[in-house]
């Protein structure tokens, strides 16, 4: 029987009528029964119960309606080597059997083609796109119990680690999300009841689990004209992961709102909230934002791995000389050290890496953040709360009365915060913070534009690190190639030595993207006496850049080109990063 919890489109009835298996009167009778049924049975279940069609006829029509092939005897196509791609427990639990590999797709037979959650799991488990075929439960059970000769080659099988990971997610799917305080059932609206139903809860859990497993930074749930898509931002790029039926959008959005303790009845204005969950024992925070749109609310969740392992500076992609100089800066007893770049350029990761390297037993290390993105042992972390009146500047002033040695300010957003940070540096504290500027020299003029006197900037500023993130070439499939004249010309002075570059060709390890993971591009400004004098006299930005150029200052572009020549990333990635 087709799972009644799965949606069956209206076109199913039309297919049954077109094939002469169902009359219009029978369809009308079934639809009326469905509308009056308190259990909210699916149309297909009612048609079979009333004897209008058999289960096999229903499945054949469903396959036709969805554009899938129907197989009378899936056992005849089964292969032991391909069957081994999916663990036996998963095959039996969901009554699915992998049959063959064709054109980069894994052909899978199921009696429930509308179970898109399971289909998505199988795609992640195997690393292949899934092509659905349909058969009856009895035929699939016969194929599952049939003894097959073992295949000689296992070259098409994915890595065991990948199978184990997704198998674990499947086994613990219903327990992925931790405790969530919800309203009492009696007080919940119809929308809330639908949002708390099994399939919706399971789908939201699945989305969160996939995001964490892939290392996604954001989850986007986006309604469009009759469509719904879920995208994950992995390595800075959005990828579609699942396309649930559009009719599930309201229930999915409501489920997330319930978890984030937002008002599920309010769809006209934006809302922000937080969710704390545990995925495979790891604490994860989700920062939830909803925004009304023409076709419904868009929901975006930022994924923050609260218990994630700290990344050392040596793993961020610094070249040796830049890393050594930056370490000297953050070892200074006082002064301001800034990290700049656009949103999503890894500024927080860099600062957290710095903080995790301090001796918190002998130093008083404190932070003011919005939000606190990760727990740092031995560090006192304060999260601002604008609604309660706790702002960056207010928290920083209070923090200065706590006898700190090192202060990290999540972001300098206004003049008051900037001036307080500079005064803290001048009175013997090391202040680390971030600014949104395109390059390191721009941070100087940004501080003066915020109202800090130029001579105070010159007296307190120890260094500015500007950074971007680019995707790394996949180490499993990267291959050398000879750049053409246009590519060499785009590299400027570095084009002369660009005899051979590398790029990923795409493989299962990187999901055919050719890239896996990210690495930083950096430019580090450490002002000398000449630059400090220029800052104190408030020269313009172009003059500061000119002075730096004469001193051989290495820009983000320079760092990027050297990493292209080293085979760490591609020209396209550096071009894109340095335009931002």
Helices and strands as residue ranges (DSSP letters): H 11-18, H 24-36, H 43-49, H 55-66, E 69-70, G 74-77, H 80-83, H 88-94, E 96-102, E 105-110, H 116-126, E 129-134, H 137-145, H 160-171, G 173-175, G 185-187, H 190-195, H 198-214, E 218-223, E 228-234, E 237-242, G 246-248, H 249-259, E 271-279, E 282-291, E 298-305, G 313-315, H 320-330, E 335-340, H 347-355, E 365-369, E 380-383, G 386-388, H 392-399, G 400-402, E 406-409, H 415-426, E 430-435, H 440-449, H 454-460, E 461-473, E 478-481, H 485-490, G 492-497, E 501-504, E 515-525, H 529-536, H 541-550, H 556-565, H 571-579
